[in-house]
Amino acid sequence: MSNVIDTLPPELQDVFTAVLDEHDSDLLNSLRASSEPSQDEREAVEDILSDAFSEHIGEDGEPTDRGRLIDDVLGKFLLRWAIDG
């Protein structure tokens, strides 16, 4: 059985796990043990990645390299696991 993290592109999995581990390790462990995130987990991931993205905006108002990676992983996650309603 593949887990939620395995559905992300390999080049983004490290960023995803690092951000979630920093902000909510219980959520990360749940996603590692599940093949599909619940609606609440999807919303939590969106909140965490959105907040992390906002922490990586440079002085010029543009995202840093890390910010771009976080934005990419958020987009890929939401394309795969859309938030209902």
N, C-alpha and C positions, 0 to 999 in steps of 0.2 A: 504494500500500500504506500503510495506517495503521500506526502503531507502537503500542507498549504505552502510552505516555503519552497518545496520542490517544484511548484507550478510557476515560480518566478524565473526569469532569465538568470542563468548561473552568475553572470557578471554583476547582478544586483542583489543576490542572496546575502552576501556579507554585509552590505549596507543595511538591508532590512533587519537582519538579526542583530546587528550592533545597536541600531537605534531602539529596537524593541527591548533588547536586553537592558539597555540603559534606563528606559522609562517604565517598563512593565514586564519583568521577567516571567511572571505567571502567565500572562497572555502569550508570550513567546513560547513557553513550554506547551501551552494548550494547542497552539498552531502547529507545533512539531508533532503532536500526537493526533492530529485531526486531518482528514482529507478535505474538509470544507469548513470554512469559518461560519460561525453563527452570525446573525444580523448584528448583535451587540458587539461581537469581536470585530466585524467589519467596520463598524462605526468607531470603535476604539483605535483600530489601526489608522483610520483616516485622521482622527484627532491627533494621535501621536506623531504621525509623519508630517502632518500639516504644521504642527508646532515646531518640530525639528527643522523643517524647511525654513520657517521664519527666523530661526536662530542662525541661519547660514546665508544671510544677505550681507553683501559687502557694503562698504562706505559709499560706493557709487550707486547703490540701490539694486544692483544685479546680484543674482545668486552666485555664491562661490562654487568651486568645483564640487564640493561636498553637497551643497544645496541642490545643484543640478542632478546629482545622483539620487538624492532623496526624492526630488520631484519626479524623476523617472520611475523609481520604484513605486511611488504612490500611484502614478498613472497606470502602471502595469497591474498593480494590485486591484485597482478599481475597475479596470477593463475586464479582468478575470472574475472578480467578486464584487459585482455592482451592489450598491446599497439600495434596498427597496424603499420606496415611498416617501 
